[in-house]
């Protein structure tokens, strides 16, 4: 169960699904996916500047800084 933000430097408690970004990742044993899922959550503030990267070889996601797309390079109708 998710209790707080996946960013180790943030201790924002998980309260609502509508805030932040929730990630659900199948548990793996070797090459076979089990029927369980592990969940990770980034609070709204952290999700605006960070993301979680999942690598097949890793047990836990890595926190990475998101690159912001410059407004002038975005397709019409997109928001930063």
C-alpha distances in whole Angstrom, upper triangle without the diagonal:
4,6,9,12,12,16,16,19,17,15,15,12,10,12,13,13,17,16,16,15,12,12,11,12,14,14,17,20,23,24,22,19,17,15,12,10,8,7,9,10,14,15,18,21,19,19,22,24,21,19,17,19,18,21,22,23,20,16,15,16,19,19,22,24,25,29,30,33,36,37,40,39,36,38,39,36,33,32,31
4,6,8,9,12,13,16,14,12,11,9,7,9,11,11,14,13,12,12,9,10,10,12,15,15,19,21,24,25,24,20,19,18,14,12,9,6,6,7,10,11,15,17,15,15,19,20,18,16,15,17,17,20,21,22,19,16,14,14,16,16,19,21,22,26,27,30,33,34,37,36,34,35,36,34,31,29,27
4,7,9,12,12,14,12,9,9,6,5,8,11,12,15,14,13,13,12,13,14,16,18,18,22,24,27,28,27,24,22,21,18,15,12,10,9,9,11,11,14,16,15,16,19,20,18,18,17,20,20,23,24,25,21,19,16,16,18,17,20,22,23,27,28,31,34,34,38,37,35,37,38,35,32,30,28
4,6,9,9,11,8,6,6,4,5,8,11,12,14,12,11,12,11,13,15,17,19,20,23,25,28,29,28,25,24,24,20,17,14,11,9,7,8,8,12,13,12,13,16,17,15,15,14,18,19,22,24,24,21,19,15,15,16,14,18,19,20,24,25,28,30,32,35,34,32,34,35,33,30,27,26
4,5,7,9,6,6,6,6,7,10,12,12,14,11,9,9,10,11,14,16,19,19,22,25,27,28,28,25,24,24,21,17,14,11,8,5,5,5,9,10,8,10,13,13,11,12,11,15,16,20,22,23,19,17,14,13,13,11,14,15,16,20,21,24,27,28,32,31,29,31,32,30,27,24,22
4,6,9,8,8,9,10,10,14,15,14,16,14,11,10,10,10,12,13,17,17,20,22,24,25,25,22,22,22,19,16,12,10,6,6,5,8,11,12,9,10,13,13,10,10,9,12,13,16,18,19,15,14,10,9,10,8,11,13,15,19,20,23,27,28,32,30,29,31,33,31,27,25,23
4,5,5,8,9,11,12,16,17,17,18,15,12,12,12,13,16,16,20,20,22,25,26,28,28,25,26,26,22,19,16,13,10,9,7,9,11,11,7,9,12,11,9,9,9,12,14,17,20,20,17,16,12,10,9,7,10,11,13,17,19,22,25,27,30,29,28,30,32,31,27,25,22
4,6,7,10,12,14,17,19,20,21,18,15,15,16,16,18,18,21,21,23,25,27,28,29,26,26,27,24,21,17,15,12,11,10,12,15,14,11,13,16,14,12,13,12,15,16,19,21,21,17,16,12,12,11,9,12,14,16,20,22,25,28,30,33,32,31,34,36,34,31,28,25
4,7,10,12,15,18,20,21,22,18,16,17,17,18,21,22,25,25,27,29,30,32,32,30,30,31,27,24,20,18,15,13,11,12,14,12,10,13,15,13,12,14,14,17,19,21,24,24,20,20,16,15,13,11,13,13,16,19,21,25,27,29,32,32,31,34,35,34,30,27,24
4,6,9,11,14,16,18,18,15,13,14,15,17,20,21,24,24,27,30,31,33,33,30,30,30,26,23,19,17,13,11,9,9,11,10,8,11,13,13,12,14,14,17,20,22,25,25,22,21,17,16,15,12,14,14,17,20,21,24,27,28,32,31,30,33,34,32,29,26,23
4,6,9,12,15,16,18,15,13,15,15,17,20,21,24,24,27,30,32,33,33,30,29,29,25,22,19,16,13,11,10,9,12,12,11,14,16,16,15,16,16,20,21,24,27,27,23,21,18,17,17,15,17,18,20,23,24,27,30,31,35,34,33,35,36,34,31,28,26
4,7,9,11,13,14,11,10,13,14,16,19,21,24,25,28,30,33,34,33,30,29,29,25,22,19,16,13,10,9,7,10,9,10,12,14,15,15,16,16,20,22,25,28,28,25,23,19,18,18,16,18,18,19,23,23,26,28,29,33,33,31,33,34,32,29,26,24
4,6,9,12,13,11,11,13,13,16,18,20,23,23,27,29,32,33,32,29,28,27,23,20,17,14,12,10,10,8,11,12,12,14,17,18,17,18,18,21,22,26,28,28,25,23,19,19,20,18,20,21,22,25,26,29,31,32,36,35,33,35,36,33,30,27,26
4,6,8,10,9,9,10,10,13,15,17,20,21,25,28,30,31,30,26,25,24,20,17,15,12,10,8,9,7,10,12,13,13,16,18,17,16,16,20,21,24,26,27,24,22,19,18,19,17,20,21,21,25,25,28,30,31,35,34,32,33,34,31,28,26,25
4,7,9,8,10,12,12,15,17,20,22,24,27,30,33,34,32,29,27,25,22,19,17,14,13,11,12,10,12,14,15,15,18,20,19,19,19,23,24,27,29,31,27,25,22,21,23,21,23,24,24,27,27,29,32,32,36,35,33,34,34,31,29,26,25
4,6,6,9,10,10,14,16,19,22,24,27,31,33,33,32,28,27,25,22,19,18,14,13,11,12,10,11,14,15,14,17,19,19,19,19,22,23,27,29,31,28,26,23,21,23,21,23,23,23,26,26,28,30,30,34,33,30,31,31,28,26,24,23
4,6,7,8,8,11,13,16,19,21,25,28,31,31,29,25,25,22,20,17,16,12,12,9,11,10,11,14,15,13,16,19,18,17,17,20,21,25,26,28,26,24,21,20,21,20,22,22,21,24,24,26,29,28,32,31,28,29,29,26,24,22,22
4,7,8,9,13,15,19,22,24,28,31,34,33,32,28,28,26,23,20,19,15,14,11,12,10,9,13,14,12,14,17,17,17,18,21,22,26,28,30,28,26,23,21,23,21,22,22,21,23,22,24,26,26,29,29,26,26,26,23,21,19,19
4,7,9,13,15,19,22,24,28,31,33,33,32,29,28,27,24,20,19,15,13,10,9,7,6,9,11,10,11,14,15,15,16,20,21,25,27,29,27,25,22,20,21,18,19,19,18,21,20,22,24,24,28,27,25,26,26,23,20,18,17
4,7,10,13,17,20,22,25,29,31,31,30,26,27,25,22,19,17,13,11,7,6,4,4,7,8,6,8,11,11,11,12,16,18,22,24,26,23,22,19,16,17,15,16,15,15,18,17,19,22,22,26,25,23,24,25,22,19,17,16
4,7,10,13,17,19,22,26,27,27,26,23,23,22,20,16,14,11,8,6,5,7,7,10,9,6,9,12,10,9,10,13,15,18,21,23,20,20,16,14,15,13,14,14,14,17,17,19,22,22,26,25,22,23,25,22,19,17,16
4,7,10,13,16,19,22,25,24,23,20,20,19,16,12,11,7,6,4,7,9,10,13,12,10,13,15,13,11,10,13,13,17,19,21,19,17,14,13,14,14,15,17,16,19,20,22,25,26,29,28,25,26,27,25,22,21,20
4,6,10,13,15,19,21,21,20,16,17,16,14,10,8,6,5,6,8,11,13,16,14,11,15,16,13,10,8,10,10,14,15,17,15,14,12,10,12,12,14,16,16,19,20,22,26,27,30,28,25,26,28,26,23,22,21
4,7,9,13,16,19,18,17,13,13,12,10,6,6,4,7,9,12,15,17,19,17,15,18,19,17,13,11,12,11,14,14,17,15,13,12,11,14,15,17,19,19,22,24,25,29,30,33,31,28,29,31,29,26,25,24
4,6,9,13,15,14,13,10,11,11,9,5,5,6,8,11,14,17,19,22,19,17,20,21,18,14,11,11,8,11,11,13,12,10,10,9,13,15,17,20,20,23,25,26,30,32,34,32,30,30,33,31,28,27,26
4,6,10,12,12,10,6,7,7,6,4,6,9,11,15,18,21,23,25,23,21,24,25,21,18,15,14,11,12,11,13,12,11,11,12,16,18,20,23,23,26,28,30,34,35,37,35,33,33,35,34,31,31,30
4,7,10,10,9,6,6,7,6,5,6,10,12,16,19,22,25,27,24,23,26,26,23,19,16,15,12,12,11,12,11,9,10,12,16,18,21,24,25,28,31,32,36,38,40,38,36,36,39,37,34,34,32
4,6,7,6,4,6,9,9,9,10,13,15,19,22,25,28,30,27,25,29,28,25,21,18,16,12,12,9,10,10,9,11,13,17,20,22,26,26,29,32,33,37,39,41,39,37,38,40,39,36,36,34
4,6,6,6,7,11,11,12,13,17,19,22,25,29,31,33,30,29,32,31,28,24,21,19,15,14,11,11,12,10,13,16,19,23,25,29,29,32,35,37,41,42,45,42,40,41,44,43,40,39,38
4,6,8,10,14,14,15,16,19,21,25,27,31,33,35,31,30,33,32,29,25,22,19,16,14,10,10,11,11,15,17,20,23,25,29,30,32,35,37,40,43,45,42,40,41,44,43,40,40,39
4,7,10,13,14,15,17,20,21,25,27,31,33,35,32,30,33,32,29,25,22,19,15,13,9,10,13,13,16,18,20,24,25,29,29,32,35,36,39,41,43,40,39,39,42,41,38,39,38
4,6,10,12,13,15,18,21,24,27,30,33,35,32,30,33,33,29,26,22,20,16,15,12,13,14,14,17,18,22,25,27,30,30,33,36,37,40,42,44,41,39,40,42,41,38,39,38
4,7,8,9,12,15,17,21,24,27,29,32,29,27,30,30,27,23,20,18,14,14,11,13,14,13,15,16,20,23,25,28,28,31,33,34,38,40,42,39,37,37,40,39,36,36,35
4,5,8,11,14,17,21,24,27,30,32,29,28,31,31,28,24,21,20,17,17,14,16,16,14,16,18,21,24,26,30,30,33,35,36,40,42,44,41,39,40,42,40,38,38,37
4,7,10,13,17,20,23,26,29,31,29,27,31,31,28,25,22,21,18,19,17,19,18,16,17,19,23,25,27,30,30,34,35,37,40,41,44,41,39,39,41,39,37,37,36
4,7,10,14,17,20,23,26,28,26,24,28,29,25,22,19,19,16,18,16,18,17,14,15,16,20,22,25,28,28,32,33,35,39,40,43,40,38,38,40,38,35,35,34
4,6,10,13,17,20,22,25,22,21,24,25,22,19,16,16,13,15,15,16,15,12,12,13,17,19,22,24,25,28,30,31,35,36,39,37,34,35,37,35,32,31,31
4,7,10,14,17,20,22,19,18,22,22,19,16,13,14,12,14,14,16,13,10,9,11,14,16,19,22,22,26,28,30,33,35,38,36,33,34,36,34,31,30,29
4,7,10,13,16,18,16,15,19,19,17,14,11,13,12,15,16,17,15,12,10,10,14,14,17,20,20,24,25,27,31,32,35,33,31,32,34,32,28,27,26
4,7,10,13,15,13,12,15,16,13,11,9,11,11,14,16,17,14,12,9,9,11,11,14,16,17,21,22,25,28,29,32,31,29,30,32,30,27,25,23
4,6,9,11,10,9,13,14,11,10,9,12,13,17,19,20,17,16,13,11,12,11,14,15,16,19,20,23,26,27,30,29,27,28,30,28,24,23,21
4,6,8,6,5,9,10,8,8,8,12,14,18,20,22,19,18,14,12,12,10,12,12,13,16,17,20,23,24,27,26,25,26,28,26,22,20,18
4,6,5,6,9,10,10,11,12,16,18,21,24,25,22,21,18,15,15,13,14,14,14,18,18,21,23,24,27,27,25,27,28,25,22,20,18
4,6,5,6,9,10,11,13,17,19,23,26,28,25,24,20,18,17,14,15,14,14,16,16,18,20,21,24,24,22,24,25,22,19,16,14
4,6,6,7,9,11,14,17,20,24,27,28,25,25,21,18,17,14,14,12,12,15,14,17,19,20,24,24,22,25,25,23,20,17,14
4,5,6,6,8,10,14,17,20,23,25,22,21,17,15,13,10,10,9,10,13,13,17,19,20,24,24,22,25,26,24,21,18,15
4,5,5,6,9,12,15,19,22,24,21,21,17,14,13,10,10,9,9,12,12,15,18,19,22,21,20,22,23,21,18,15,13
4,6,8,12,15,18,21,25,26,24,24,20,17,16,13,12,9,8,10,9,12,15,15,19,19,17,19,21,19,15,13,10
4,7,11,13,17,20,23,25,22,23,19,16,14,10,9,6,5,8,8,11,14,16,19,18,17,20,22,21,17,15,11
4,7,10,13,16,20,21,18,19,16,12,10,7,6,4,5,9,10,13,16,18,21,20,19,22,24,23,19,17,14
4,7,10,13,16,18,16,16,13,9,8,6,5,6,6,10,12,14,18,20,23,21,20,22,24,23,19,18,15
4,7,10,13,15,12,13,9,6,5,5,6,9,9,13,15,18,21,23,26,24,23,25,27,26,22,21,19
4,7,10,12,10,11,9,5,5,6,7,10,11,13,16,18,22,24,27,24,23,25,28,27,23,23,20
4,7,9,7,8,7,5,7,9,10,14,14,17,20,22,25,28,30,27,26,27,30,29,26,25,23
4,5,5,8,8,7,8,12,12,16,17,19,22,24,27,30,32,29,28,29,32,32,28,28,26
4,6,8,10,10,12,15,16,20,20,23,26,27,31,33,35,32,31,32,35,34,31,31,29
4,7,9,10,12,15,17,20,22,24,27,29,32,35,37,34,33,35,38,37,34,34,32
4,6,7,9,12,14,18,20,23,26,28,31,34,36,33,33,34,37,36,33,32,30
4,7,10,13,16,20,21,24,27,29,33,35,38,35,34,36,39,37,34,33,31
4,7,10,13,16,18,21,24,27,30,33,35,33,32,34,36,35,31,30,28
4,7,9,13,14,18,21,23,26,29,31,29,28,30,32,31,28,27,24
4,6,10,12,15,18,21,24,27,30,27,27,29,32,31,27,26,23
4,7,9,13,16,19,22,24,27,25,25,27,30,29,25,23,20
4,6,9,12,15,19,21,24,22,22,24,27,26,22,21,18
4,6,9,13,15,18,21,19,19,22,25,24,20,18,15
4,6,9,12,15,18,16,16,18,21,20,17,15,12
4,6,9,12,15,13,13,16,19,19,15,14,11
4,6,9,12,11,10,14,16,16,13,11,7
4,6,8,7,7,10,13,14,10,9,7
4,5,5,7,10,12,13,11,10,8
4,5,5,9,10,10,8,8,7
4,6,8,9,12,10,11,10
4,7,9,12,10,11,10
4,6,8,6,8,8
4,6,6,9,11
4,6,9,11
4,7,10
4,7
4
